[in-house]
Amino acid sequence: MSSSAPPTTSSGSGSKNNYKGKNNKRKGNNNDKKRWGNKKQFDREAGRTNYESKNQGYSQYGPAGQDQRRGTNEDDAPHPGSYAVELYNAKKADAEAKKPDGEDVEKPDEAATMASDALRKYPKRKLAFLLGFCGKNYGGMQMNPGVKTIQAEVEKALFSAEAIAPINYGFPKKYGWSNSARTDKGVHAAAQVCSARVAVPTGDDLDALRVMVNKNLPDDICILDIKKVTKSFNAKTSRDKVRYQYMLPTYVLQPKEDLKAAFDEVVPNKSSFVDLDDDCLEKLQARFVKYRSTPAILERLKATFETYEGTKKYHNFTNGKSYTDPSARRYMMRFKPVETGVVYGEDGMEWIAVAVTGQAFLLHQIRKMVSLGVDVVRGVASEEQMLQSFNDGAMKLSIAPSQGLFLDMSYFDLACGRENFAHDKLEWGENGTDATKRWSDFKREKIVNHILAEEANERNFLKYMYHQEFFFSSSSSYKFYDEQMNDGTDWEATTSAATTTTTTTTTTTNITTSSEAT
């Protein structure tokens, strides 16, 4: 047995010298005991964690040959989606240039080590960050190689504010990063909550830290509040419900006959294979900005979306799930138009926001719920067909544009209600604090106004409603899959074409917050 490796046990016929008695207990080896001591002592010397010592074999350098002690592993590459890669590559190139001929051993990064030592004078705290952002120019929340992401921008800002040590920059796991919801390309958020254990150079003044970090963030990303949380807090697992909002131009709610008449007048040669040209879009836009909803239509909208409340099967509102799949069962706490009523864009377009609160959502679920609800309001689908969509069977549903959706609020009622949660509760939106005002202002100025202006320029909802005329223009469109196959129509091809054409100007986004997606 080599003295540089931990003792190993043997089994079978060769084990009688090591084991004795009916319980097969080991006799022990004095040399081994002198060399290794007890297990706790070995773990202390090797810098191993309890998890590693239980689940990995004994090794002087920990799992995978890496030294697990704090402040080591300078040679590890940072996350490929982090801005830290730039620093890492620059330092590596500089080290290669200064390396003597024939020498392969890299010198420790003394500058990073000194900077990390300097940060140790700052207290470290587990903090929760209330984050708002407009996702138009980003490839999603999570770090991703080759794309600009929200997490990478926030990490860079925290690093610039000396909240993240150089040796941890680019390694989110080292500072315990987590976020409450997954948002993909183009999706906005007014209340994404992230948690991390970082240094606080401003002492107990967390608002000063917020200001310091925001100075290093672009205008479309903002930290709205920072609060202390318990050491065990995790933004992803501690969140118990979430609220999304979807902005709808009210002209999509008008009766199907009126919408069809408008398209027939402006687009004389309608075709599902030809997109609307700029001239047609201009004429339709000019017509629909004058549309105003009625109290009766808004009341019907309210009653229709309330149908989603409660526990139902949403296998038809996502991809790849059947009625019997337990994960298709979802609980919607509330789905109603917001109480503030209609709002108007600079071009005069009337909009209404609907808000849905639930524990978790499936891929595409909210956008398909909105699309079906709109078709019920305008008389294309019936209320009975809406109820049938929750039953056993496959029904093709269209998907509303991603541009109207944003994360409105994250809730942590259960985590903050525990007796050991001795910090400020993670509550925003109704308590009248400065942070709530910042949240409200950011939502209105950076997200809602952006959605309204984007539609005025890109007309995504116009294109969506135009193609609804071909693929979901009557109640016969909303059938179970086996019924559609028997009516002679290639529904698989038509619905696929509808989805493809509707999303020509945008990438379909994943707005899920369920465990399957995150």
QUIJO-V730185 format. One record per residue. N is the residue number from 1. RES is the residue in three letters. PHI is phi in whole degrees, -180 to 180 (none if undefined). PSI is psi as a letter, one per 30 degrees, with the letter a starting at -180 (none if undefined). NEAR is the number of other C-alpha atoms within 8 Angstrom. Layout:
# QUIJO-V730185
N_RES_PHI_PSI_NEAR ; N_RES_PHI_PSI_NEAR
This chain:
# QUIJO-V730185
1_MET_none_k_4 ; 2_SER_-76_k_4 ; 3_SER_-77_f_6 ; 4_SER_-91_f_4 ; 5_ALA_-120_l_9 ; 6_PRO_-68_l_8 ; 7_PRO_-65_k_6 ; 8_THR_-120_l_4 ; 9_THR_-101_l_5 ; 10_SER_-114_l_7 ; 11_SER_-140_l_6 ; 12_GLY_84_a_5 ; 13_SER_-69_f_5 ; 14_GLY_-87_g_7 ; 15_SER_-103_g_9 ; 16_LYS_-70_f_7 ; 17_ASN_-78_f_6 ; 18_ASN_-100_f_10 ; 19_TYR_-125_k_10 ; 20_LYS_-152_k_11 ; 21_GLY_93_l_6 ; 22_LYS_-68_f_5 ; 23_ASN_-88_g_5 ; 24_ASN_58_h_7 ; 25_LYS_-81_k_8 ; 26_ARG_-77_k_7 ; 27_LYS_-72_e_7 ; 28_GLY_99_l_7 ; 29_ASN_-143_j_6 ; 30_ASN_-61_e_6 ; 31_ASN_-65_e_6 ; 32_ASP_-62_e_10 ; 33_LYS_-63_e_10 ; 34_LYS_-67_e_7 ; 35_ARG_-72_e_7 ; 36_TRP_-106_f_10 ; 37_GLY_66_a_9 ; 38_ASN_-87_l_7 ; 39_LYS_-63_e_7 ; 40_LYS_-62_e_6 ; 41_GLN_-63_e_9 ; 42_PHE_-63_e_10 ; 43_ASP_-61_e_11 ; 44_ARG_-63_e_8 ; 45_GLU_-68_e_7 ; 46_ALA_-87_f_13 ; 47_GLY_70_g_10 ; 48_ARG_-88_l_12 ; 49_THR_-87_l_7 ; 50_ASN_-59_e_6 ; 51_TYR_-63_e_6 ; 52_GLU_-65_e_10 ; 53_SER_-69_f_11 ; 54_LYS_-83_e_7 ; 55_ASN_-109_f_6 ; 56_GLN_-121_l_8 ; 57_GLY_-69_l_7 ; 58_TYR_-60_k_8 ; 59_SER_-157_k_10 ; 60_GLN_-63_f_7 ; 61_TYR_-112_g_9 ; 62_GLY_77_a_14 ; 63_PRO_-67_k_9 ; 64_ALA_59_g_4 ; 65_GLY_73_g_7 ; 66_GLN_-103_k_8 ; 67_ASP_-75_k_11 ; 68_GLN_-91_g_11 ; 69_ARG_-72_k_8 ; 70_ARG_-61_k_5 ; 71_GLY_88_g_7 ; 72_THR_-109_a_7 ; 73_ASN_65_h_8 ; 74_GLU_-64_f_8 ; 75_ASP_-81_f_4 ; 76_ASP_-64_k_5 ; 77_ALA_-81_k_7 ; 78_PRO_-71_l_11 ; 79_HIS_-56_k_10 ; 80_PRO_-64_f_9 ; 81_GLY_-95_g_12 ; 82_SER_-95_k_13 ; 83_TYR_-67_f_10 ; 84_ALA_-64_f_11 ; 85_VAL_-60_e_13 ; 86_GLU_-62_e_7 ; 87_LEU_-66_e_8 ; 88_TYR_-62_e_10 ; 89_ASN_-66_e_8 ; 90_ALA_-65_e_8 ; 91_LYS_-67_e_8 ; 92_LYS_-67_e_8 ; 93_ALA_-65_e_8 ; 94_ASP_-65_e_8 ; 95_ALA_-67_e_10 ; 96_GLU_-65_e_7 ; 97_ALA_-68_e_6 ; 98_LYS_-88_f_6 ; 99_LYS_-72_k_9 ; 100_PRO_-62_l_5 ; 101_ASP_-59_k_4 ; 102_GLY_83_f_4 ; 103_GLU_-97_k_6 ; 104_ASP_-106_f_5 ; 105_VAL_-85_k_4 ; 106_GLU_-81_k_6 ; 107_LYS_-76_k_5 ; 108_PRO_-61_k_5 ; 109_ASP_-76_j_7 ; 110_GLU_-66_e_6 ; 111_ALA_-64_e_6 ; 112_ALA_-65_e_9 ; 113_THR_-64_e_11 ; 114_MET_-65_e_8 ; 115_ALA_-65_e_10 ; 116_SER_-65_e_11 ; 117_ASP_-63_e_8 ; 118_ALA_-65_e_7 ; 119_LEU_-73_f_10 ; 120_ARG_-67_f_8 ; 121_LYS_-73_f_6 ; 122_TYR_-85_k_9 ; 123_PRO_-69_k_9 ; 124_LYS_-100_k_8 ; 125_ARG_-136_k_9 ; 126_LYS_-86_j_13 ; 127_LEU_-123_l_12 ; 128_ALA_-112_k_13 ; 129_PHE_-111_k_12 ; 130_LEU_-87_j_12 ; 131_LEU_-117_k_15 ; 132_GLY_-120_k_16 ; 133_PHE_-158_l_13 ; 134_CYS_-99_j_13 ; 135_GLY_-86_g_14 ; 136_LYS_-54_e_8 ; 137_ASN_-100_g_7 ; 138_TYR_-128_l_12 ; 139_GLY_-90_g_13 ; 140_GLY_122_a_14 ; 141_MET_-81_e_12 ; 142_GLN_-74_k_11 ; 143_MET_-56_k_13 ; 144_ASN_-148_k_11 ; 145_PRO_-61_k_7 ; 146_GLY_83_f_6 ; 147_VAL_-131_l_8 ; 148_LYS_-84_k_12 ; 149_THR_-127_l_14 ; 150_ILE_-65_e_15 ; 151_GLN_-60_e_9 ; 152_ALA_-64_e_13 ; 153_GLU_-66_e_11 ; 154_VAL_-68_e_9 ; 155_GLU_-61_e_12 ; 156_LYS_-62_e_11 ; 157_ALA_-67_e_13 ; 158_LEU_-65_e_11 ; 159_PHE_-65_e_12 ; 160_SER_-65_f_9 ; 161_ALA_-88_g_12 ; 162_GLU_65_g_11 ; 163_ALA_-87_f_11 ; 164_ILE_-118_k_13 ; 165_ALA_-70_k_12 ; 166_PRO_-55_e_10 ; 167_ILE_-72_f_9 ; 168_ASN_-101_f_10 ; 169_TYR_-65_k_12 ; 170_GLY_95_g_11 ; 171_PHE_-126_i_9 ; 172_PRO_-56_e_9 ; 173_LYS_-66_f_6 ; 174_LYS_-68_f_7 ; 175_TYR_-111_g_11 ; 176_GLY_64_h_9 ; 177_TRP_-73_k_11 ; 178_SER_-153_l_10 ; 179_ASN_-135_l_12 ; 180_SER_-76_f_14 ; 181_ALA_-149_l_10 ; 182_ARG_-93_k_13 ; 183_THR_-130_k_13 ; 184_ASP_-101_a_12 ; 185_LYS_-53_k_13 ; 186_GLY_82_f_14 ; 187_VAL_-84_k_16 ; 188_HIS_-99_l_14 ; 189_ALA_-149_k_14 ; 190_ALA_-99_f_15 ; 191_ALA_-149_h_12 ; 192_GLN_-78_k_14 ; 193_VAL_-110_k_13 ; 194_CYS_-121_l_13 ; 195_SER_-129_k_15 ; 196_ALA_-165_l_11 ; 197_ARG_-102_j_11 ; 198_VAL_-131_l_11 ; 199_ALA_-76_k_14 ; 200_VAL_-121_j_14 ; 201_PRO_-67_f_10 ; 202_THR_-96_g_8 ; 203_GLY_70_b_8 ; 204_ASP_-86_f_5 ; 205_ASP_-87_i_7 ; 206_LEU_-73_f_11 ; 207_ASP_-69_e_8 ; 208_ALA_-65_e_8 ; 209_LEU_-65_e_12 ; 210_ARG_-59_e_12 ; 211_VAL_-63_e_8 ; 212_MET_-63_e_9 ; 213_VAL_-70_e_13 ; 214_ASN_-63_f_11 ; 215_LYS_-64_f_7 ; 216_ASN_-102_g_10 ; 217_LEU_-104_l_11 ; 218_PRO_-67_l_7 ; 219_ASP_-65_f_5 ; 220_ASP_-91_g_8 ; 221_ILE_-130_k_11 ; 222_CYS_-149_k_11 ; 223_ILE_-85_j_12 ; 224_LEU_-91_f_12 ; 225_ASP_-165_l_10 ; 226_ILE_-134_k_12 ; 227_LYS_-136_k_11 ; 228_LYS_-74_k_10 ; 229_VAL_-135_l_11 ; 230_THR_-71_l_9 ; 231_LYS_-62_e_5 ; 232_SER_-87_f_4 ; 233_PHE_-65_k_9 ; 234_ASN_-135_j_9 ; 235_ALA_-61_e_13 ; 236_LYS_-75_e_9 ; 237_THR_-86_f_7 ; 238_SER_-86_f_11 ; 239_ARG_-72_k_13 ; 240_ASP_-108_f_10 ; 241_LYS_-160_l_11 ; 242_VAL_-148_k_14 ; 243_ARG_-121_k_12 ; 244_TYR_-113_l_12 ; 245_GLN_-120_k_13 ; 246_TYR_-129_k_10 ; 247_MET_-91_k_12 ; 248_LEU_-121_k_10 ; 249_PRO_-69_k_10 ; 250_THR_-69_f_12 ; 251_TYR_-65_f_10 ; 252_VAL_-71_f_10 ; 253_LEU_-92_f_11 ; 254_GLN_-67_l_11 ; 255_PRO_-53_k_9 ; 256_LYS_-60_e_10 ; 257_GLU_-65_e_6 ; 258_ASP_-68_e_8 ; 259_LEU_-67_e_10 ; 260_LYS_-64_e_9 ; 261_ALA_-63_e_8 ; 262_ALA_-65_e_9 ; 263_PHE_-67_e_11 ; 264_ASP_-63_e_9 ; 265_GLU_-74_e_7 ; 266_VAL_-89_e_9 ; 267_VAL_-119_i_8 ; 268_PRO_-66_e_7 ; 269_ASN_-110_i_4 ; 270_LYS_-70_k_7 ; 271_SER_-153_k_6 ; 272_SER_-73_f_7 ; 273_PHE_-100_f_4 ; 274_VAL_-123_k_6 ; 275_ASP_-76_l_7 ; 276_LEU_-67_k_7 ; 277_ASP_-83_l_6 ; 278_ASP_-62_e_6 ; 279_ASP_-65_e_6 ; 280_CYS_-65_e_10 ; 281_LEU_-62_e_11 ; 282_GLU_-62_e_8 ; 283_LYS_-67_e_9 ; 284_LEU_-67_e_12 ; 285_GLN_-62_e_10 ; 286_ALA_-63_e_8 ; 287_ARG_-76_e_8 ; 288_PHE_-80_f_9 ; 289_VAL_-67_f_10 ; 290_LYS_-88_f_8 ; 291_TYR_-69_k_10 ; 292_ARG_-132_k_7 ; 293_SER_-73_l_10 ; 294_THR_-113_l_6 ; 295_PRO_-56_e_6 ; 296_ALA_-66_e_6 ; 297_ILE_-67_e_11 ; 298_LEU_-67_e_9 ; 299_GLU_-69_e_8 ; 300_ARG_-66_e_9 ; 301_LEU_-60_e_12 ; 302_LYS_-62_e_10 ; 303_ALA_-65_e_8 ; 304_THR_-67_e_12 ; 305_PHE_-73_f_11 ; 306_GLU_-67_f_10 ; 307_THR_-61_f_6 ; 308_TYR_-74_f_9 ; 309_GLU_-68_k_11 ; 310_GLY_104_a_7 ; 311_THR_-99_k_8 ; 312_LYS_-144_l_9 ; 313_LYS_-95_k_10 ; 314_TYR_-112_h_13 ; 315_HIS_-65_f_15 ; 316_ASN_-84_f_13 ; 317_PHE_-106_g_12 ; 318_THR_-149_a_12 ; 319_ASN_-113_k_8 ; 320_GLY_72_g_5 ; 321_LYS_-125_k_9 ; 322_SER_-107_l_10 ; 323_TYR_-61_e_11 ; 324_THR_-83_f_5 ; 325_ASP_-70_k_9 ; 326_PRO_-60_e_5 ; 327_SER_-73_f_5 ; 328_ALA_-77_f_13 ; 329_ARG_-82_j_11 ; 330_ARG_-133_k_13 ; 331_TYR_-111_j_11 ; 332_MET_-99_j_13 ; 333_MET_-78_e_10 ; 334_ARG_-159_k_10 ; 335_PHE_-147_j_13 ; 336_LYS_-148_l_10 ; 337_PRO_-64_k_11 ; 338_VAL_-69_l_9 ; 339_GLU_-73_f_4 ; 340_THR_-72_f_4 ; 341_GLY_82_a_8 ; 342_VAL_-78_l_8 ; 343_VAL_-130_l_7 ; 344_TYR_-129_k_9 ; 345_GLY_-80_l_11 ; 346_GLU_-64_f_7 ; 347_ASP_-85_f_7 ; 348_GLY_96_f_8 ; 349_MET_-65_k_12 ; 350_GLU_-91_k_14 ; 351_TRP_-130_l_12 ; 352_ILE_-133_k_13 ; 353_ALA_-104_k_12 ; 354_VAL_-113_k_12 ; 355_ALA_-119_k_13 ; 356_VAL_-123_k_12 ; 357_THR_-117_k_12 ; 358_GLY_-154_l_13 ; 359_GLN_-75_e_11 ; 360_ALA_-164_l_12 ; 361_PHE_-128_l_12 ; 362_LEU_-91_l_15 ; 363_LEU_-58_k_10 ; 364_HIS_69_g_14 ; 365_GLN_-59_e_12 ; 366_ILE_-64_e_9 ; 367_ARG_-66_e_12 ; 368_LYS_-76_e_14 ; 369_MET_-63_e_9 ; 370_VAL_-64_e_10 ; 371_SER_-62_e_12 ; 372_LEU_-66_e_12 ; 373_GLY_-61_e_12 ; 374_VAL_-63_e_11 ; 375_ASP_-68_f_11 ; 376_VAL_-69_e_13 ; 377_VAL_-63_e_13 ; 378_ARG_-88_g_12 ; 379_GLY_89_g_9 ; 380_VAL_-83_e_12 ; 381_ALA_-109_l_14 ; 382_SER_-96_l_9 ; 383_GLU_-64_e_8 ; 384_GLU_-64_e_6 ; 385_GLN_-67_e_10 ; 386_MET_-62_e_12 ; 387_LEU_-68_e_8 ; 388_GLN_-66_f_7 ; 389_SER_-64_f_12 ; 390_PHE_-89_f_11 ; 391_ASN_-90_l_8 ; 392_ASP_-66_k_6 ; 393_GLY_136_l_9 ; 394_ALA_-101_k_11 ; 395_MET_-123_k_10 ; 396_LYS_-78_k_10 ; 397_LEU_-125_k_10 ; 398_SER_-81_l_11 ; 399_ILE_-127_k_10 ; 400_ALA_-73_l_9 ; 401_PRO_-59_k_11 ; 402_SER_-73_f_10 ; 403_GLN_-65_f_8 ; 404_GLY_-87_f_10 ; 405_LEU_-101_k_12 ; 406_PHE_-154_l_12 ; 407_LEU_-77_j_13 ; 408_ASP_-96_e_11 ; 409_MET_-159_k_11 ; 410_SER_-111_k_12 ; 411_TYR_-120_k_10 ; 412_PHE_-134_h_12 ; 413_ASP_-61_e_9 ; 414_LEU_-69_e_8 ; 415_ALA_-65_e_9 ; 416_CYS_-79_f_9 ; 417_GLY_-88_f_7 ; 418_ARG_-74_l_7 ; 419_GLU_-65_e_5 ; 420_ASN_-85_g_4 ; 421_PHE_-88_j_10 ; 422_ALA_-98_g_6 ; 423_HIS_-117_l_8 ; 424_ASP_-62_k_7 ; 425_LYS_-70_k_5 ; 426_LEU_-85_i_9 ; 427_GLU_-128_k_8 ; 428_TRP_-141_l_9 ; 429_GLY_109_f_10 ; 430_GLU_-137_g_6 ; 431_ASN_-101_g_7 ; 432_GLY_69_g_7 ; 433_THR_-81_l_7 ; 434_ASP_-61_e_6 ; 435_ALA_-64_e_9 ; 436_THR_-65_e_12 ; 437_LYS_-65_e_10 ; 438_ARG_-64_e_9 ; 439_TRP_-62_e_14 ; 440_SER_-64_e_9 ; 441_ASP_-65_e_9 ; 442_PHE_-65_e_11 ; 443_LYS_-60_e_11 ; 444_ARG_-72_e_9 ; 445_GLU_-81_e_9 ; 446_LYS_-99_f_12 ; 447_ILE_-110_d_15 ; 448_VAL_-62_e_10 ; 449_ASN_-62_e_10 ; 450_HIS_-66_e_9 ; 451_ILE_-62_e_11 ; 452_LEU_-65_e_10 ; 453_ALA_-69_e_10 ; 454_GLU_-64_e_9 ; 455_GLU_-67_e_10 ; 456_ALA_-62_e_8 ; 457_ASN_-93_e_6 ; 458_GLU_-107_f_6 ; 459_ARG_55_h_11 ; 460_ASN_-66_e_11 ; 461_PHE_-71_e_9 ; 462_LEU_-62_e_10 ; 463_LYS_-64_e_11 ; 464_TYR_-63_e_11 ; 465_MET_-69_e_9 ; 466_TYR_-62_e_9 ; 467_HIS_-79_f_13 ; 468_GLN_-63_f_10 ; 469_GLU_-62_e_9 ; 470_PHE_-92_e_8 ; 471_PHE_-106_f_10 ; 472_PHE_-141_i_12 ; 473_SER_-102_f_10 ; 474_SER_-151_l_8 ; 475_SER_-65_f_9 ; 476_SER_-68_f_5 ; 477_SER_-72_f_9 ; 478_TYR_-99_i_12 ; 479_LYS_-124_l_10 ; 480_PHE_-69_l_10 ; 481_TYR_-56_e_10 ; 482_ASP_-67_e_7 ; 483_GLU_-71_e_8 ; 484_GLN_-65_e_11 ; 485_MET_-67_f_10 ; 486_ASN_-92_f_7 ; 487_ASP_-98_g_6 ; 488_GLY_86_g_6 ; 489_THR_-101_k_7 ; 490_ASP_-83_i_7 ; 491_TRP_-69_e_8 ; 492_GLU_-62_e_6 ; 493_ALA_-73_e_7 ; 494_THR_-69_e_9 ; 495_THR_-69_e_11 ; 496_SER_-66_e_8 ; 497_ALA_-65_e_8 ; 498_ALA_-63_e_12 ; 499_THR_-65_e_10 ; 500_THR_-64_e_8 ; 501_THR_-71_e_8 ; 502_THR_-62_f_12 ; 503_THR_-106_g_10 ; 504_THR_-67_f_7 ; 505_THR_-99_g_6 ; 506_THR_-152_l_6 ; 507_THR_-84_k_8 ; 508_THR_-59_k_6 ; 509_THR_-110_l_11 ; 510_ASN_-97_j_10 ; 511_ILE_-109_g_12 ; 512_THR_-75_l_15 ; 513_THR_-129_g_12 ; 514_SER_-81_l_9 ; 515_SER_-65_f_6 ; 516_GLU_-66_e_5 ; 517_ALA_-94_f_9 ; 518_THR_-96_none_8
